[in-house]
Amino acid sequence: MTSLIAEIHPFCETPAGDDGQNSAALGALDPKTDLTTLRARLWGHFSEKEIGVLTATVGMINLWNGIAISRH
């Protein structure tokens, strides 16, 4: 499953910025990414309900992080 997450998560593959931090937005997808194949592999590991729960969880984490960053 780790390789599946690495493929789904394009942030892992983006180059670091000048400041040493990854400068790409987490939500940015490479237009060349074959999403059909990735979705098929995702469905091979998780049910529709599990995918929904994972999506909602990641969305909430991103929201909490956005709020935390804005309060710095």
Buried (B, 14 or more C-beta within 10 A) or exposed (E): EEEBEEBBEBBEEBEEEEEEEBEBEEEEEEEEEEEEEEEEBBEEEBEEEEBEEEEEEEEEEEEEEEEEEEEE
